[in-house]
């Protein structure tokens, strides 16, 4: 439950007000509660969430400081204490992972407030020298993929470029390639290895892509999958095959370089950087090809697509991997609540 007085202090802090003092304990408790809500929004299991918060609290208790005050020396000391107490390596890693993710969440959402209220400039104290193998960055848990509005803005720019480009075929290819990465949730390598014969516009209600070189697990070899052409991707690929692809020759590759051969997966990222630079996007507006894959997962989840369906779309072996790709917006919980409330009211009115 959100504490009204803490909300008031947060608002005061955000506007630089000195009329209210912020209680560090209340502020940290509020951050923990919001972090826990973010785990729920991202689809983690109740068991995972129930273990994450106590583990974080135990780690902070050993540090003896508020999260934003913890230093690298504190992390070094606590990890040594945990090892000395005989805790298993996996348990120690779990404590540190929870702390790192929580710290990243607070840094991403509330760093300005922490600076104004407590005079601390946040910098994650968990680094390569005090992290066991397997500890991931807390940033990827908080860094959101580009929002649908941002991508629509980007694709609108690309459409305008296609209309005026000196190299029409190259501009049209890039537009289609980036739309395919986003709507089909493909990896760069998967898109680069597609062939014309892999596009089946007649298959199913939307048409499908046959991704023959999907990423395997544990050196199992390519894992093929069928990906539906959602959100108008069937129309885009139909236009591309009819109007653009013939300009690159008669080879098998779907997305060709200027010589007619398949584009290299590294070229995908390079072309995206060129397009973003041409658009004039600042650092906040930049994203990578893999961010488009995360955006595909997140945006489908936000509009109600089942998590297992998203797993199949992306070609993940485990549902847990798909969960890490889903990074809903800050208002995801509120939006879901409004939709549920509207649906309930509609049912009552209809009854």
SULRAWO-V916416 format. One record per pair of residues at least 4 apart in sequence whose C-alpha atoms are under 8 Angstrom apart, sorted by the first residue. I is the first residue (numbers start at 1). GAP is how many residues later the second one is. Records with the same first field share a line. If there is no record, write none. Layout:
# SULRAWO-V916416
I->GAP  GAP
This chain:
# SULRAWO-V916416
2->4  5  28
3->4  27
4->4
5->4
6->4  16  20  21  24
7->4
8->4
9->4  11  12  13
10->4  12  103
11->4
12->4  5  6  7  8
13->4  5  9  100  103  104
14->98  99
16->100
21->96
22->4  5  95
23->4
24->4  42
25->4  41
26->4
27->4
28->4  38  39
29->4
30->4
31->4  75
32->4  21  70
33->4
34->4
35->4  67  70
36->4  13  17
37->4
38->4
39->4  5  10
40->4  5  6  9
41->286  287  291  292
42->281  282  284  285  286
43->280  283
44->4  5  276  279
45->4
46->4
47->4
48->4
49->4
50->4
51->4
52->4  46
53->4  45
54->4
55->4  39  40  43
56->4  39  40  42  43  46
57->4
58->4  37
59->4  19  36  37  40
60->4  5  6  7  39
61->4
62->16
63->7  11  12  15
65->4  5
66->4
67->36
68->35  46  52  54
69->51
70->4  5  55
71->4  54
72->4  53  54  55  58
73->4
74->4
75->4  50  51  55
76->4  54
77->4
78->4
79->4  13  51
80->4
81->4
82->4  5  10
83->4  5  6  9
87->4  5
88->4
89->4
90->4
91->4
92->4
93->4  38  39  42
94->4
95->4
96->4  35  39
97->4  38  39  41
98->4
99->4
100->4  24  26  37  38
101->4  36  37  38  40
102->4  36
103->4  21  35
104->4  20  33  34  35  37  38
105->4  33  34  36  37
106->4  5
107->4  15  16  17
108->31  34  35
110->4
111->4  10  11
112->4
113->4
114->4  5  6  7  8
115->4  5  6  7
116->4
126->4  5
127->4
131->4
137->4
138->4
139->4
140->4
141->183  186
142->185
143->184
144->183  184  185
145->142  146  147  149  150  153  182
146->4  5  139  141  145  146  149
147->4  148  152
148->4  151
149->4
150->4  135
151->4
152->4
153->4
154->4  125
155->4  20  24
156->4
157->4  122
158->4  13  17  117
159->4  16
160->4
161->4  10
162->6  9  10  13
163->5
164->4
165->6
167->4
168->4
169->4  75  76  78  79
170->4  88
171->4
172->4  68  72
173->4  67  71  72  82  83
174->4  97  98
175->4
176->4  60  61  64
177->4  14  78
178->4  94  111
179->4  54
180->4  5  6  11  53
181->4  5  6  7  10  108  111  112
182->4  110  111  113  114
183->46  47  48  50  113
184->43  44  45  46  109  112  129  130
185->107  108  109  111  112  128  129
186->4  5  107  128
187->4  102  103  106
188->4  77  78  80  81  101  102
189->4  75  76
190->4  21  22  23  24
191->64  74
192->62  63  70  71  72  73  76
193->20  60  61  69
194->4  17  18  59  60  61
195->4  57  58  59  60
196->45  56  57  58
197->55
198->11  12  13
199->8  9  10  11
200->7  8  9  10
201->5  6  7  33  37
202->4  5  6
203->4  5
204->4  24
206->22  23  24  28
207->21  22  27
208->18  19  20  21  26
209->17  18  19  20
210->14  15  16  17
211->13  14  15  16
212->10  11  12  13
213->9  10  11
214->8  9  10  11  101
215->6  7  8  100
216->4  5  6  7
217->4  100
223->92
225->90
226->87
227->86
228->85
229->4  5
230->4
232->4
233->4
234->4
235->4
236->4
237->4
238->4
239->4  5
240->4  5
241->4  5
242->4
243->4
244->4
245->4  9  10
246->4
248->8  9  10  11  12
249->11
250->10
251->9  10
253->7  8  9
254->8
255->7  8
256->4  5  6  7
257->4  5  6
263->4  5
264->4
265->4
266->4
267->4
268->4  21
269->4  19  20
270->4
271->4
272->4  16  17
273->4  15
274->4
275->4
276->4  5  10
277->4
281->4  5
282->4
287->4  5
288->4
289->4
290->4
291->4
292->4
293->4  21
294->4  31  32  33
295->4  31
296->4
297->4  13  17  25  28  29
298->4  27  28  29  30
299->4  29
300->4  5  10
301->4  5  6  9  25  27
302->26  30
305->4  5
306->4
307->4  12  15  16
308->4  11
309->4
310->4  12
311->4  5  6  7  8  11
312->4
314->8
316->5  6
317->4
318->4
319->4
320->4
321->4
322->4
328->4
331->4
332->4
333->4
334->4
335->4
336->4
337->4
338->4
339->4
340->4
341->4
342->4
343->4
344->4
345->4
346->4
347->4
